Amino acid sequence: MSPDEIRQKRLARMAASTSSSESVSKKPNGGGRIDFSSPGLNLADSSMELDDNEGGVTPMEGVEEETAETTCPPRNSGMASTMPNLSTAQSLPIPPPAAALSATMRAVTSPAAMEGVVSSSSPPQPRSSPRKSHLMKLKKRDNTMNKVLHVTTVPAKASSSLAHVEVEVDHNPDDEFLGTVKADIDQNSLSAVIASRLAMAPDDVKLKAVAARERKAVYYLAGIFDRAGVEAKALTGKSNEDILQNILSSLLSQGVKSVKNECILDPSFQTSLNACRALTALFSYKPCAVMASHDSTFLLPPASSPNANAIVAPDLTGYDTAQQNFMRMMMSMQARQGNGGPGLPARAYKQRSGPAVEKTLLGTFLSLGLPLRDTNFVAQFNNAARRTMIDINNVRGSLRKQGKAVRDATDALIMSLLKGGAPSRTSVLTWLADALLVNISATVSFQYRDSSKVSSQHALLNIAQALLKLALPFVNDTKKRKLIDVGFVSNENAHLGVYTTTGDNKVDRLGGEEAPQSKPTDSSNGDFNFSTQCFFLTARALNLGLFPLTNQLKSLGQHLGHMNYQIRARGGDATSDPRFQALHAQQLCVEVLVADSDFLRDVVKFYDLVAETLLSCNKPTIQSMPEFFVDDICEILIHTVRVAPDVLKGLSLGNIFNLVVLLLSEEHATTIRNYNLRARLGNILFNVFLPSDSKRGEDEGGYGYNDDVPYSVCCDPSNGSPFLLSSKSAQETLAPSLLLLYGQVEHTGPYDKQGYRSNICSLLRYLWNSTEHRAAFAKIASNKQSFIEFANGVLNETNQLILVMMDKLPQIKNIQDEMKSPAWATKTQEDQDEVTSRLREHEQEVRSALMLANKTMKMFAFLSTDEKIAELFQGKELCTRLVNVLLYVLQNMLGQKGLELKVDNPESYHFKPKELLADLVSILTCFVDSAAIHVAMAQCGYYNDKLLHKLLKTTTKLGIKDSKDDRLNRLITAVESAKVSSVNMDEILADHPEEFGDPLTMEIMRDPVTLPTSDTVVDRSTIVQHLLNTSIDPFNRKPLTVDEVVPNTALKAKIEGWIAMKVAEAQK
């Protein structure tokens, strides 16, 4: 069953439930769009300025007193009891539209009302003549208009409660009874009555007899809404159903129409907020909530309906033909520039799309806030770089306070609908699911968002915040947290496609293609409790609404840094550059939305629940969970650490830490197939859980690094010790997991992997210094093959990093010298920009390379102090590789090329030659007694007689070597002795038979093996080295592993016999 069929089935079931429980009739479906053609007074179009402070009487006082003086039913029951607080202008609702009032008055003048339906206290009326009945009907109409509108069309009836208005009404010539009686007032003429009343100035002579409080427009409008609600409540029976539905439909349309501008900074915004509060009060009457949720304006059309793909053209009213043509051309060109962009109408969109979501009832009010494209919003941060932080913070605080007021109003609106019972709650959840489904592409980079398909960024964020507010009760309740049923995510009928695993809306799973697929079942979302539905909808909403903005904020920060560098390189001032100022203002606007401390605290608490939920699952179930669950956990912590680290104070992150350790463990190495995501887990350990004092003195570990994270954040509240040290699972598995991860990040981007590995090195160093983790490091040494793979990868990369250093540092030095020369001033601006841009690229590359090179050398230094690990380094698989890397670095630093590395401000590039030499000496002296290392050094192409002696002299001069430590002297002597012996062996083996030679290295084989995939014979050490880098046969590119190679014992025996013979001959 498709999501659309499921949706239709749910709506049918909901309608049936409503019919039986509430007896509410539903209007025909109009395609799911708001109908803007309903006649009636549109308050948003009114030019009247509603001054709620006029006359000095508060609206609440006025309403209370007026109710006591009129003939309206008391306000202690029904609709009136749900009215919003009218004590301030901000809480005033809009009045019911003319259509609603007309429906009310038609109801009380209907035959049913004639028989006593309206007032149960009225005695039964005897049947009368048609003329008498009609006169009675008109009288009833006038009485209702008097009660609700407090107006009269009869001058003689004007009083302190009733204002006299004059309005022309069309007469019905066919009605024989209309000789002297005014015609019935329909919706159009009723609009004229209201408009006439509102047009009266407070000092109008016709209002002279009306009480002063009645003359205030805003009080008058609030009173209309109150009294209309009371009249609607008084209606009973079948007529009430139709009347109430008509009232609701008109009121919903008027409420949507009242929203003329989304931005809370717009002067007309208060009308929108009042409309939201008025509807909230209305929906607190449950039948109204149910009817509203069934209204044709509430939901998007189903995906399978014809209306879904119908195009809604942009409104170009007010432009002449030439301007309209120009606008259409511009809109076709600005394919991805926000939803219309400043000064341009919104683009055309489908009736089932992101923009269409914002035209529905809930979407209209959830679109209120701070649109990033709004010029008034951006203008709040004009020239921000020249303003004080106090000023900027005050602006941010004010904007967030206003935004919270809007969210509170929309939260109340949603809650009033949810409390309307199962039918309205189901409609709200369906609307939320639809809103997420049509915005599936919202995760793309903000530069490439298609505004004809996705909702605005602030609207999606508002939806996420609204759902988060609904989730907080069970997030903060330990017992309710246990109610979440993870089966929801795999139940197509329940999630309505929000978590589908097929099609364009596919949601990737942690286990990749091996994860269980989401399938339709006989159950529905009704089989899952509200907490479960809200939990999964909230997670998806945050993924679509919050994290695209956090990524945008990160991108803006990087762009600003690059722009600032370029401006300063030209000798300019970034604070006076218009482009920099515009980009900076945009950055601050995004910060207003996504850096609010209260909001971030709630989000982190929610993701702690996500982690707890994942921890409760077995491995197959974890694999079936959405990949973005784990990705978003990483993103929210990195983002919070970056913009507001103090938010994490007092929050327990134990569930998140335990989840990270679990997913990095060897047991779950294949649970997450995405290597970038696994790498981000390592970043979480570094940025959040590694104590700040352990980061200080380290090279920065990439974007998001912050050494100001409160110490308590990384600690277990139960014992005050860092999670990294106190967690039992971390003690058992984390060190081996990090070594495994170090190799896995090879599959990420070339620059990303350097940052990831730099962080892993810092973590390993911290764990190494902890006695709690020594047992885990012992296990590492016991798994020989795994460690060889890890070490080989590190050695290969270190060699490449040093190559980058040797290549880029001389180029940086040359550019620095060029910029200091007099000829620099004669270059054009374009030429200077080109050179500085190239310099920045070189600097970034060198910083990244040396940051990791420094850390890998330190890691080799402390790992080499372990006897068992040192033995592995001396094995034939690693010995030659280690020596080659160490001597290559020494030759470049101490040789002639070392002079080319003297750049200005070397520390800024993480070039620390003294520290690097100290680490090299530390590593070499660990092998002072290793014959294998001595021979490998003597045979290394980078070795010469002077190299080690120069190292001894330099380290003594720089104070790196302790004068009492003779290990380096002993090493030099041992290598020189090995050199003498190795030269003779080289001469002996130089003229070996061709069949004994390795086809790849051309050297004599000592342990020949046959490759089954190509039937080629190579030396074991050669093929092992090759397979550490890539698991393919080098001769035919077929898949191959080291376990598949076959020892060639016969050839090995021949080689050993030949070598013995040659040695014997040499000795003679």
PyMOL commands that set and color helices and strands:
alter all, ss='L'
color gray80, all
select helices_A, chain A and resi 3-21+43-45+54-56+59-69+78-82+89-91+98-108+111-114+130-149+155-157+187-199+205-207+212-215+217-234+238-257+269-283+286-294+306-309+321-333+354-357+361-366+375-379+384-386+389-418+422-437+440-443+446-448+457-475+478-481+486-490+492-495+512-514+525-527+530-545+547-569+574-576+578-594+597-615+619-624+627-643+645-648+654-664+666-668+675-689+692-695+711-714+723-726+728-747+750-768+771-782+784-820+822-826+829-863+867-874+879-894+896-901+906-909+913-925+931-939+947-957+967-989+994-996+1020-1029+1042-1044+1049-1067
alter helices_A, ss='H'
color red, helices_A
select strands_A, chain A and resi 151-152+163-164+311-312+349-350+1008-1011+1016-1019+1046-1047
alter strands_A, ss='S'
color yellow, strands_A
deselect
rebuild
show_as cartoon
